[in-house]
Amino acid sequence: MTPTGTKPGERPVAARPGPPRVATSSRYTPPVPKELKESPPWLPVVMLALLVAGGVVIMLRYLVFTGSNWPTLVGLVCILGGLYLATKWR
């Protein structure tokens, strides 16, 4: 019987050293639960509400509350809360 890839009477070619073989990992990685893949249905509603409310409060600061800067702070906090929720939306 001749080795694969040779003809009778030929000497087999020595195998060239190739890249080292990487063994498969024996660690088990469990699948991600469905709850973590999907965001709750209230999240986009609250996100949009915070973004819109923040913009409205900042506009009201310039139209109604001209003597105080607190509405600007409240508006920015609402917008930042909406942006935070946007990163959690899947």
SVG drawing of the C-alpha trace seen along z (x, -y; Angstrom):
<svg xmlns="http://www.w3.org/2000/svg" viewBox="-44 -86 56 88">
<polyline fill="none" stroke="black" stroke-width="0.4" points="0.0,0.0 1.4,-3.4 0.9,-6.6 -1.7,-9.0 -0.4,-11.3 2.5,-9.1 3.1,-6.7 4.6,-3.3 8.3,-3.5 8.5,-7.0 9.7,-7.9 7.1,-9.7 7.9,-13.3 8.4,-14.4 5.6,-16.5 6.5,-20.2 6.1,-21.7 2.9,-23.8 1.3,-26.1 0.8,-24.5 -2.6,-23.0 -4.9,-24.8 -6.8,-22.5 -10.5,-23.1 -11.5,-24.7 -13.0,-22.3 -14.9,-25.2 -18.6,-25.3 -20.2,-28.7 -23.9,-28.6 -26.2,-30.4 -27.4,-33.9 -30.9,-33.9 -33.7,-35.4 -34.4,-38.0 -30.9,-39.5 -31.3,-39.6 -34.5,-41.6 -35.2,-44.9 -38.4,-45.3 -41.3,-46.9 -41.4,-50.0 -37.8,-51.0 -38.2,-52.8 -41.3,-54.6 -39.5,-56.0 -36.4,-56.8 -38.3,-58.9 -40.3,-60.5 -37.1,-61.6 -35.5,-62.9 -38.6,-64.9 -39.2,-66.1 -35.6,-67.2 -35.8,-69.3 -39.1,-70.8 -37.8,-71.8 -34.7,-73.4 -36.9,-75.4 -39.2,-76.4 -36.2,-77.7 -35.7,-80.4 -39.4,-81.1 -40.9,-81.0 -38.3,-80.5 -35.8,-83.3 -34.6,-84.0 -33.3,-80.5 -30.9,-77.9 -32.5,-74.9 -34.7,-74.0 -31.5,-73.7 -30.1,-71.3 -33.3,-69.3 -33.5,-69.2 -29.9,-68.0 -30.5,-65.3 -33.6,-64.1 -31.7,-64.0 -28.8,-62.1 -31.3,-59.6 -32.8,-59.1 -29.3,-58.6 -28.5,-56.1 -31.6,-54.1 -30.8,-54.2 -27.6,-52.3 -29.7,-49.6 -32.2,-49.1 -31.8,-45.9"/>
</svg>
